[in-house]
Amino acid sequence: MAQPFTAAVTGFLGKSALAAEVRQLEANMVPITTLHYLVVAAALFVLGVIGVLTRRNVVIVLMSIELILNAVNLNLVAFSRMWGNLHGQLFAIFIVVDAAAEAAVGLGILIAFFKNKETINVDEIDLLKW
């Protein structure tokens, strides 16, 4: 069964004109290589590291750590695609699960800390210094 949009375009242009248009678009497309994925992952990683090193808000630091983990996931999936196996994708799923658990525990600790100190500034977290 054809998709409604494809059927409408085929009815409007005709099959030969649609096929010619698709061939022309495919000829002009640049394939996405592993390098493209690595550049995006490097940008995500650098943004995450900058966020961890420069911000004082704990929520922003946790989000920056999530950016770093997503950069690692993107690398794993890119190399998994390049090598043609699913090991990187499987490992990325475990990292996503770990990141979700980390976010839940981190936010729980942050809420408990905010109840006691009424701040979420990284410089003021000295709760273990009694």
C-alpha positions as CSV (number, residue, x, y, z in Angstrom):
1,M,0.0,0.0,0.0
2,A,1.4,3.4,-1.1
3,Q,1.7,6.3,1.3
4,P,-0.9,9.0,0.8
5,F,1.7,11.7,0.0
6,T,3.6,9.5,-2.4
7,A,0.3,8.5,-4.1
8,A,-0.7,12.2,-4.4
9,V,2.7,13.2,-5.8
10,T,2.7,10.2,-8.2
11,G,-0.7,11.1,-9.4
12,F,0.3,14.8,-9.9
13,L,3.7,14.3,-11.5
14,G,3.4,10.8,-13.0
15,K,5.7,7.9,-12.1
16,S,8.4,8.7,-14.6
17,A,8.7,12.3,-13.4
18,L,8.7,11.3,-9.8
19,A,11.4,8.7,-10.4
20,A,13.5,11.2,-12.3
21,E,13.2,13.7,-9.4
22,V,14.2,11.1,-6.9
23,R,17.2,10.1,-8.9
24,Q,18.3,13.7,-9.2
25,L,17.9,14.2,-5.4
26,E,19.9,11.1,-4.7
27,A,22.7,12.1,-7.1
28,N,23.1,15.5,-5.2
29,M,23.1,14.0,-1.7
30,V,26.3,13.8,0.3
31,P,26.5,10.5,2.3
32,I,26.7,10.8,6.0
33,T,29.9,9.2,7.1
34,T,31.3,8.2,10.5
35,L,33.3,11.5,10.5
36,H,30.0,13.5,10.6
37,Y,28.9,11.6,13.7
38,L,32.3,12.0,15.4
39,V,32.2,15.8,14.8
40,V,28.8,16.1,16.4
41,A,29.8,13.9,19.3
42,A,33.0,15.9,19.8
43,A,30.9,19.1,19.9
44,L,28.5,17.6,22.5
45,F,31.4,16.4,24.6
46,V,33.2,19.8,24.6
47,L,29.9,21.5,25.5
48,G,29.4,19.1,28.4
49,V,33.0,19.5,29.7
50,I,32.7,23.3,29.5
51,G,29.4,23.1,31.4
52,V,30.9,20.9,34.1
53,L,34.0,23.0,34.6
54,T,32.4,26.5,34.5
55,R,28.9,26.3,36.0
56,R,28.1,26.5,39.7
57,N,24.5,25.3,39.6
58,V,24.2,21.6,40.3
59,V,21.3,21.1,37.9
60,I,23.4,22.5,35.0
61,V,26.3,20.3,36.0
62,L,24.1,17.2,35.9
63,M,22.8,18.3,32.5
64,S,26.3,18.7,31.3
65,I,27.2,15.2,32.5
66,E,24.2,14.0,30.5
67,L,25.6,15.7,27.4
68,I,28.9,13.9,27.9
69,L,27.1,10.6,28.1
70,N,25.1,11.3,25.0
71,A,28.3,12.1,23.1
72,V,29.7,8.8,24.2
73,N,26.5,7.1,23.0
74,L,26.7,8.8,19.7
75,N,30.2,7.5,19.2
76,L,29.2,4.0,20.2
77,V,26.3,4.0,17.7
78,A,28.4,5.5,15.0
79,F,31.2,2.9,15.3
80,S,28.6,0.2,15.6
81,R,27.1,1.3,12.3
82,M,30.5,1.5,10.7
83,W,31.5,-2.0,11.8
84,G,28.1,-3.5,11.1
85,N,27.4,-5.1,14.5
86,L,25.1,-4.2,17.3
87,H,27.5,-4.3,20.2
88,G,27.9,-0.5,20.4
89,Q,24.1,0.0,20.2
90,L,23.6,-2.5,23.0
91,F,26.2,-0.8,25.2
92,A,24.6,2.6,24.4
93,I,21.2,1.3,25.7
94,F,22.9,0.3,29.0
95,I,24.5,3.8,29.2
96,V,21.1,5.4,28.7
97,V,19.6,3.3,31.5
98,D,22.6,4.2,33.8
99,A,22.1,7.9,32.9
100,A,18.5,7.7,33.9
101,A,19.3,6.1,37.2
102,E,22.0,8.7,37.8
103,A,19.7,11.6,37.1
104,A,17.0,10.2,39.5
105,V,19.5,9.6,42.3
106,G,21.3,12.9,41.7
107,L,18.0,14.9,41.7
108,G,16.9,13.1,44.8
109,I,20.1,14.0,46.6
110,L,19.8,17.6,45.3
111,I,16.2,17.9,46.7
112,A,17.4,16.6,50.1
113,F,20.3,19.0,50.0
114,F,18.1,21.9,49.1
115,K,15.7,21.2,52.0
116,N,18.7,21.5,54.4
117,K,20.8,24.3,52.9
118,E,18.3,26.1,50.6
119,T,20.9,26.4,47.9
120,I,22.0,24.4,44.9
121,N,25.4,26.1,44.4
122,V,28.3,23.7,43.9
123,D,30.6,25.9,46.0
124,E,28.3,25.6,49.1
125,I,28.1,21.8,49.0
126,D,30.2,20.9,52.1
127,L,27.6,18.7,53.8
128,L,30.2,16.1,54.6
129,K,32.3,18.6,56.6
130,W,30.7,18.5,60.0
